[in-house]
Amino acid sequence: MNLRPGSHHALAAIALAWLTQLGLAQELSTSRQLPRDRYRNGEGTLRAFAPISAATRHSIVKFNVDGATVALGAVVDANGLALTKASELKQGKLTCWLATEKEVGAEVIGIDEDEDVALVRVRARGLKPISWTEGAVAVGQWAITPGISETPHAAGIVSALPRRIRPPRALIGVQFDYGIVEPRIDLILPGLGAEKAGLQPADLILAINGMAVTNREQVVETLREFREGQTVRLRVQRAEQQFDSQVRMMVPRSGQPGAELYYQQRNSRLGGAVSERAGGFELAIEHDSVLRPWLCGGPLVDLDGKAIGLNIARAGRITTYALPTALVKRVYEQLKLTANGAATTGK
């Protein structure tokens, strides 16, 4: 079923009427308890958005690793290219389910580490690429997460316009001497990157990745831009000697010094599982759909069935992020260029 131009107004009216009836039914109910299938993400409510799935389901794929579903994907090329969330594609046999209920093979041909996006070649032809919106998103507009089935997985609204999402706090593993302004190390935290790199108390940090630093606050703010697993190059002075040290950014585990910084992240998990990689994105739309991590990687669409973004992470109880269209297109073009270059050189 194709959505005609302007049909989003009719669909919005139908959805609004449906939700209004649910509200009236709840008021008139003697039990004052709404049936679960009529919650916003309940089956009854999602059926109101079935035309969205009809228009998009053949532009979506579902990725499995060793038989377990790990992510959705957005078809971007009729010859079998799809984008998805990279960090969910663990080691194992990667396969792909289509809306035709056919399972086919798949292989990762490129990854953008910064935005956590993977370009995957799906071994199928004649796929239908997703349509991307050209307009800007607006706070309060419907945001639908369709899949390969006849009803979407979730319906929500855009709650914040595209903005930068910082990564969860990662540390090099030092405590500075707070009696002075300059970034001189007072204590090395056990088990973290600084200890593994051989830094010592009294070492003075002079630069980070070639950028000079002169005080503690500058070091803290600069390191705040890096996420867990990334490596930073520190220029260090020890007595009269200067040298470079490669230090891996790490998140303290339970019981390690610094772990108390993560109480907010732990509390957010009480509302359900969040994505393993849930931050560190150049730009992201925030919407309030409740998605399980395996439902990320596919398109987030408007009432016309056009993609306004690529769902990239569940970050909290009612917080999900989607990379906006312009960023997704840029990432795709770069991944495609890199993949084509590798194929040409035989790498």
ROLOSE-430036 format. One record per residue (C-alpha): residue in three letters; x, y, z. Coordinates in steps of 0.5 Angstrom, whole numbers, plus 500, padded with zeros to 3 digits. Layout:
REM ROLOSE-430036
{"ALA"; {X; Y; Z}} ...
REM end
This chain:
REM ROLOSE-430036
{"MET"; {500; 500; 500}} {"ASN"; {503; 507; 498}} {"LEU"; {502; 513; 502}} {"ARG"; {499; 519; 497}} {"PRO"; {502; 526; 498}} {"GLY"; {498; 529; 504}} {"SER"; {496; 522; 506}} {"HIS"; {500; 524; 513}} {"HIS"; {494; 529; 515}} {"ALA"; {489; 523; 514}} {"LEU"; {493; 518; 518}} {"ALA"; {495; 523; 523}} {"ALA"; {487; 524; 524}} {"ILE"; {486; 517; 524}} {"ALA"; {491; 516; 530}} {"LEU"; {489; 522; 534}} {"ALA"; {481; 519; 533}} {"TRP"; {484; 512; 535}} {"LEU"; {488; 515; 541}} {"THR"; {482; 520; 543}} {"GLN"; {477; 514; 543}} {"LEU"; {482; 510; 548}} {"GLY"; {482; 516; 553}} {"LEU"; {475; 516; 553}} {"ALA"; {474; 508; 554}} {"GLN"; {479; 509; 559}} {"GLU"; {475; 514; 563}} {"LEU"; {468; 510; 562}} {"SER"; {472; 504; 564}} {"THR"; {469; 502; 571}} {"SER"; {476; 498; 572}} {"ARG"; {480; 505; 570}} {"GLN"; {485; 500; 567}} {"LEU"; {487; 501; 560}} {"PRO"; {488; 494; 557}} {"ARG"; {496; 493; 555}} {"ASP"; {494; 492; 548}} {"ARG"; {492; 499; 547}} {"TYR"; {498; 502; 550}} {"ARG"; {502; 507; 546}} {"ASN"; {506; 501; 544}} {"GLY"; {501; 496; 544}} {"GLU"; {499; 492; 538}} {"GLY"; {492; 495; 538}} {"THR"; {495; 502; 538}} {"LEU"; {500; 500; 533}} {"ARG"; {495; 497; 528}} {"ALA"; {493; 505; 527}} {"PHE"; {500; 506; 524}} {"ALA"; {500; 499; 519}} {"PRO"; {500; 504; 513}} {"ILE"; {507; 506; 515}} {"SER"; {509; 499; 515}} {"ALA"; {506; 497; 508}} {"ALA"; {510; 503; 505}} {"THR"; {517; 501; 508}} {"ARG"; {517; 494; 510}} {"HIS"; {521; 492; 504}} {"SER"; {526; 497; 505}} {"ILE"; {528; 494; 512}} {"VAL"; {532; 488; 513}} {"LYS"; {533; 484; 520}} {"PHE"; {540; 482; 522}} {"ASN"; {541; 476; 525}} {"VAL"; {548; 473; 528}} {"ASP"; {548; 466; 529}} {"GLY"; {541; 466; 529}} {"ALA"; {539; 471; 534}} {"THR"; {536; 478; 532}} {"VAL"; {541; 483; 533}} {"ALA"; {539; 490; 529}} {"LEU"; {535; 492; 524}} {"GLY"; {537; 495; 517}} {"ALA"; {535; 501; 512}} {"VAL"; {536; 499; 505}} {"VAL"; {540; 504; 501}} {"ASP"; {541; 501; 494}} {"ALA"; {537; 496; 490}} {"ASN"; {543; 491; 489}} {"GLY"; {543; 490; 496}} {"LEU"; {547; 495; 501}} {"ALA"; {544; 497; 507}} {"LEU"; {546; 501; 513}} {"THR"; {545; 499; 521}} {"LYS"; {548; 500; 528}} {"ALA"; {555; 497; 527}} {"SER"; {557; 495; 535}} {"GLU"; {551; 490; 535}} {"LEU"; {554; 486; 529}} {"LYS"; {558; 481; 534}} {"GLN"; {563; 476; 531}} {"GLY"; {559; 470; 528}} {"LYS"; {555; 468; 522}} {"LEU"; {551; 474; 519}} {"THR"; {545; 473; 516}} {"CYS"; {539; 477; 514}} {"TRP"; {531; 477; 514}} {"LEU"; {527; 480; 508}} {"ALA"; {520; 482; 509}} {"THR"; {519; 477; 504}} {"GLU"; {520; 472; 510}} {"LYS"; {527; 470; 506}} {"GLU"; {533; 469; 510}} {"VAL"; {540; 471; 506}} {"GLY"; {547; 472; 507}} {"ALA"; {550; 478; 509}} {"GLU"; {557; 481; 510}} {"VAL"; {560; 488; 513}} {"ILE"; {564; 492; 508}} {"GLY"; {565; 498; 512}} {"ILE"; {564; 501; 519}} {"ASP"; {564; 508; 521}} {"GLU"; {567; 508; 528}} {"ASP"; {565; 515; 530}} {"GLU"; {557; 514; 528}} {"ASP"; {557; 507; 530}} {"VAL"; {554; 505; 523}} {"ALA"; {556; 499; 518}} {"LEU"; {555; 498; 511}} {"VAL"; {553; 491; 510}} {"ARG"; {552; 488; 503}} {"VAL"; {546; 483; 503}} {"ARG"; {546; 478; 498}} {"ALA"; {539; 479; 495}} {"ARG"; {537; 483; 489}} {"GLY"; {531; 488; 487}} {"LEU"; {531; 491; 494}} {"LYS"; {527; 497; 495}} {"PRO"; {531; 503; 498}} {"ILE"; {528; 507; 503}} {"SER"; {526; 514; 501}} {"TRP"; {529; 520; 505}} {"THR"; {525; 526; 507}} {"GLU"; {528; 533; 505}} {"GLY"; {525; 537; 510}} {"ALA"; {527; 539; 517}} {"VAL"; {524; 535; 523}} {"ALA"; {520; 538; 528}} {"VAL"; {519; 537; 536}} {"GLY"; {512; 534; 537}} {"GLN"; {512; 530; 530}} {"TRP"; {510; 523; 530}} {"ALA"; {516; 518; 529}} {"ILE"; {515; 511; 527}} {"THR"; {520; 505; 528}} {"PRO"; {517; 500; 522}} {"GLY"; {520; 493; 521}} {"ILE"; {519; 488; 516}} {"SER"; {512; 486; 519}} {"GLU"; {505; 488; 518}} {"THR"; {505; 493; 524}} {"PRO"; {511; 498; 526}} {"HIS"; {515; 496; 532}} {"ALA"; {514; 503; 536}} {"ALA"; {511; 510; 535}} {"GLY"; {513; 516; 539}} {"ILE"; {514; 523; 538}} {"VAL"; {521; 527; 537}} {"SER"; {523; 530; 543}} {"ALA"; {529; 534; 541}} {"LEU"; {532; 537; 535}} {"PRO"; {539; 534; 532}} {"ARG"; {544; 536; 537}} {"ARG"; {551; 533; 539}} {"ILE"; {551; 527; 544}} {"ARG"; {557; 526; 548}} {"PRO"; {560; 519; 549}} {"PRO"; {559; 516; 556}} {"ARG"; {565; 519; 561}} {"ALA"; {571; 515; 560}} {"LEU"; {578; 516; 564}} {"ILE"; {585; 516; 563}} {"GLY"; {586; 514; 570}} {"VAL"; {589; 519; 574}} {"GLN"; {588; 524; 579}} {"PHE"; {591; 531; 579}} {"ASP"; {595; 535; 584}} {"TYR"; {589; 540; 586}} {"GLY"; {594; 544; 590}} {"ILE"; {597; 547; 583}} {"VAL"; {594; 549; 576}} {"GLU"; {598; 545; 572}} {"PRO"; {596; 538; 570}} {"ARG"; {601; 535; 574}} {"ILE"; {599; 527; 576}} {"ASP"; {598; 526; 583}} {"LEU"; {596; 519; 583}} {"ILE"; {595; 513; 578}} {"LEU"; {588; 510; 579}} {"PRO"; {589; 502; 578}} {"GLY"; {587; 498; 572}} {"LEU"; {586; 504; 568}} {"GLY"; {590; 506; 562}} {"ALA"; {595; 511; 565}} {"GLU"; {597; 505; 569}} {"LYS"; {598; 500; 563}} {"ALA"; {602; 506; 559}} {"GLY"; {607; 507; 565}} {"LEU"; {605; 514; 567}} {"GLN"; {607; 516; 574}} {"PRO"; {606; 521; 580}} {"ALA"; {609; 527; 578}} {"ASP"; {609; 527; 571}} {"LEU"; {606; 533; 567}} {"ILE"; {601; 533; 561}} {"LEU"; {604; 538; 556}} {"ALA"; {599; 536; 550}} {"ILE"; {594; 531; 548}} {"ASN"; {594; 529; 541}} {"GLY"; {598; 535; 539}} {"MET"; {594; 540; 542}} {"ALA"; {598; 544; 548}} {"VAL"; {594; 544; 555}} {"THR"; {596; 548; 561}} {"ASN"; {591; 547; 566}} {"ARG"; {587; 541; 569}} {"GLU"; {580; 544; 567}} {"GLN"; {583; 544; 560}} {"VAL"; {585; 537; 560}} {"VAL"; {579; 534; 563}} {"GLU"; {575; 538; 558}} {"THR"; {579; 535; 552}} {"LEU"; {579; 528; 554}} {"ARG"; {571; 529; 555}} {"GLU"; {571; 528; 547}} {"PHE"; {573; 521; 547}} {"ARG"; {570; 515; 548}} {"GLU"; {571; 508; 551}} {"GLY"; {576; 504; 547}} {"GLN"; {579; 510; 544}} {"THR"; {587; 512; 545}} {"VAL"; {590; 519; 546}} {"ARG"; {597; 521; 545}} {"LEU"; {600; 525; 551}} {"ARG"; {606; 529; 551}} {"VAL"; {609; 528; 558}} {"GLN"; {614; 531; 562}} {"ARG"; {618; 527; 567}} {"ALA"; {623; 531; 571}} {"GLU"; {628; 534; 565}} {"GLN"; {625; 529; 560}} {"GLN"; {619; 529; 555}} {"PHE"; {616; 523; 551}} {"ASP"; {610; 521; 548}} {"SER"; {605; 516; 551}} {"GLN"; {599; 512; 548}} {"VAL"; {594; 512; 553}} {"ARG"; {587; 508; 552}} {"MET"; {581; 511; 555}} {"MET"; {577; 506; 559}} {"VAL"; {571; 506; 564}} {"PRO"; {572; 504; 571}} {"ARG"; {568; 497; 572}} {"SER"; {565; 496; 579}} {"GLY"; {569; 497; 585}} {"GLN"; {575; 501; 581}} {"PRO"; {576; 508; 583}} {"GLY"; {572; 513; 579}} {"ALA"; {566; 508; 578}} {"GLU"; {561; 512; 582}} {"LEU"; {561; 517; 576}} {"TYR"; {557; 512; 573}} {"TYR"; {551; 512; 577}} {"GLN"; {546; 515; 573}} {"GLN"; {548; 511; 567}} {"ARG"; {546; 505; 572}} {"ASN"; {540; 508; 574}} {"SER"; {538; 509; 567}} {"ARG"; {538; 501; 566}} {"LEU"; {533; 500; 571}} {"GLY"; {528; 502; 565}} {"GLY"; {530; 497; 561}} {"ALA"; {537; 495; 557}} {"VAL"; {540; 500; 553}} {"SER"; {545; 500; 547}} {"GLU"; {552; 498; 549}} {"ARG"; {554; 504; 545}} {"ALA"; {549; 510; 547}} {"GLY"; {553; 516; 546}} {"GLY"; {559; 520; 542}} {"PHE"; {555; 522; 536}} {"GLU"; {556; 528; 532}} {"LEU"; {548; 529; 531}} {"ALA"; {542; 526; 533}} {"ILE"; {535; 527; 534}} {"GLU"; {532; 525; 540}} {"HIS"; {525; 521; 540}} {"ASP"; {521; 518; 546}} {"SER"; {520; 511; 543}} {"VAL"; {521; 505; 547}} {"LEU"; {526; 501; 543}} {"ARG"; {530; 495; 545}} {"PRO"; {537; 495; 543}} {"TRP"; {536; 490; 537}} {"LEU"; {531; 494; 534}} {"CYS"; {536; 500; 533}} {"GLY"; {539; 500; 526}} {"GLY"; {533; 501; 522}} {"PRO"; {530; 507; 519}} {"LEU"; {526; 512; 523}} {"VAL"; {520; 515; 519}} {"ASP"; {515; 520; 519}} {"LEU"; {507; 519; 517}} {"ASP"; {509; 519; 509}} {"GLY"; {513; 513; 510}} {"LYS"; {520; 517; 509}} {"ALA"; {526; 516; 513}} {"ILE"; {528; 522; 518}} {"GLY"; {533; 519; 521}} {"LEU"; {537; 512; 523}} {"ASN"; {535; 509; 529}} {"ILE"; {542; 509; 533}} {"ALA"; {541; 507; 540}} {"ARG"; {537; 506; 546}} {"ALA"; {540; 511; 551}} {"GLY"; {535; 511; 557}} {"ARG"; {528; 509; 559}} {"ILE"; {524; 514; 554}} {"THR"; {530; 516; 550}} {"THR"; {532; 514; 543}} {"TYR"; {537; 517; 539}} {"ALA"; {537; 517; 531}} {"LEU"; {542; 520; 526}} {"PRO"; {539; 525; 522}} {"THR"; {538; 524; 514}} {"ALA"; {544; 529; 512}} {"LEU"; {549; 525; 517}} {"VAL"; {546; 519; 515}} {"LYS"; {547; 520; 507}} {"ARG"; {554; 523; 508}} {"VAL"; {556; 517; 512}} {"TYR"; {554; 512; 507}} {"GLU"; {557; 516; 501}} {"GLN"; {564; 516; 505}} {"LEU"; {563; 508; 507}} {"LYS"; {561; 507; 500}} {"LEU"; {567; 510; 497}} {"THR"; {572; 507; 502}} {"ALA"; {569; 500; 500}} {"ASN"; {569; 501; 493}} {"GLY"; {577; 503; 494}} {"ALA"; {578; 497; 498}} {"ALA"; {575; 493; 492}} {"THR"; {579; 496; 487}} {"THR"; {585; 495; 490}} {"GLY"; {584; 488; 492}} {"LYS"; {584; 489; 500}} 
REM end
